[in-house]
Amino acid sequence: MGDEPLSAHGTRRLIDAVVRRRSRRAADRLVRAYYDALLRFVSRQVRDADEADAIVQESFIAALRSLSSYDPDKGAFATWLYRIATYKVIDWRRARPAQALSVDDVGVSPSEPRFGQNVPSQAADADLLERIGASIANEDERTQVIWRLRIYERMSFPEISAVMDMPEPAVKARHYRLLSRIRKEFGDEYE
Amino acid sequence: MNTSDMADESKELEAMESRLMTMADDAGTRSSNGRPDNGPGNRPARRRIRLIVDRGLPPRTRLIDLLADVTGTLSWRNVFFGLWDCMLLATMVALVAWGGVFALASGGLSPVMGAEVDEKLRMLYVPTFVISPLLYGLVNLLAAWKEREARMDQLLRTYRWPSRRLRAVRMMVFGLISAAGSVLFAATMSLCSPLRFSPPTLLGVSFSALFLFAAGQLLADLRLSPPLSFIPMPALWSVMSVVLLSAHTVVEPMLSRLPAALTLCASALFAMVYLLMLRRYCDERPTELVSRTVPVAAV
């Protein structure tokens, strides 16, 4: 129960039950239905499992508290949740300095490398993502959110535009400007 | 930079983006591999979800607390700012209407002139039922209309929460004033009218009509956006009034025979429905801000 996917209508019904009746059961179902997806999204950005759990927890608490402000016209509930979680990840990253990674930090067993890629290469990728994350931390929040929704959740520009309440060309401009900057800074590393 | 260079750069950026997306996916897969038991079905996750619901679920707020919050923040004077003329006008119209009911019940000018009272025209319960929501309906309608004309409603809407709660406070106060008007009318009737009737039954009929109308108007406010929401309930009530008044010879005896306990219980029930709807009205965002259609996009 609970972790089965919810339709948009089912989600809306649960949200109504939480907002109007403060239904505990509906809140529980809502969190269960989206817990895995949000954890996956946060885990892509935060490697420390405990930190990722804490961020997911904070994101859901913030979402439940401001559930009445969720507007289905501005996008799916999951998209709204990702946006909240992204801000939490940005806050978390701001509060801690970037750290260098070792092979051990990557979280794979050296005996089970991913197909077509060796462990040092995966460590290098993870390290690069970490350094890119640290580098974009001084960009304004909206640009960072766009970046994270696009890279870590593969959201389309129209979706991002709706959830960020920004025109699509502005979203694209911010994203590609940041990509250009990253290419200049890390150009020879990501290839 | 020429067009071909720009196209090349664009392609390069897209390739880079795609590479970064793959790297991000791998990072997610690795994190998941590092914690095989982290789905919402397992015990630690269940505990975390319980904690989330405990901390995140807003506490149940009573209607009275919500309304007290508004009056505490704004003060009574500001709650009714700009509406005194609407209230005065509505009160005057209501007084004239109640006077009309009093005259109808007492047999018009016939007793004063010493003439015989036409019993066919004499009625109390039907006009009371029809007139009871007048003050409430009129003052609400005038207030909403004035706010709309002065574009105050648009300004209020920008302060998301207070706009609805502010209106709820006003509705509650108008409802109380209307109820007080009903009590005053019943008391006046029992003291000054030669007609013999049951004051508790009259009060029950009056309160039932008031809360029935108020609940209906709230339903319209919840389902429709202004100015459309102003129309259905007054229109419905007008039609019902015409029907009841034209059939008063049948309806009047029926209402007068109703036990007082029954009419008071009915009025308590309607009052409860009204208060529950008022609570919901405070929580829901205005219909003009939220579309009720469910988005097509799957979650």
Interface residues (C-beta under 8 A of the other chain):
Chain A: G2 D3 P5 L6 S7 A8 H9 T11 R12 V18 V19 R20 R22 R24 A27 D28 V31 R32 Y35 D36 L39 R40 F41 S43 R44 Q45 R47 A49 A52 D53 V56 Q57 F60 I61 A62 A63 L64 R65 S68 S69 D71 P72 D73 G75 A76 F77 A78 V106 G107 V108 R114 Q117 Q122 D125 A126 L128 L129 I132 R150 I151 Y152 R154 Y176 L179 S180 I182 R183 Y190 E191
Chain B: E9 E12 L13 M16 E17 R19 L20 M21 M23 A24 D25 D26 A27 G28 T29 R30 S31 S32 N33 G34 R35 N38 G39 P40 G41 A45 R48 I49 R50 L51 I52 V53 R55 G56 L57 P58 P59 R60 R160 R280 D283 E284 R285 L289 V290 S291 V294 P295 V296 A297 A298 V299
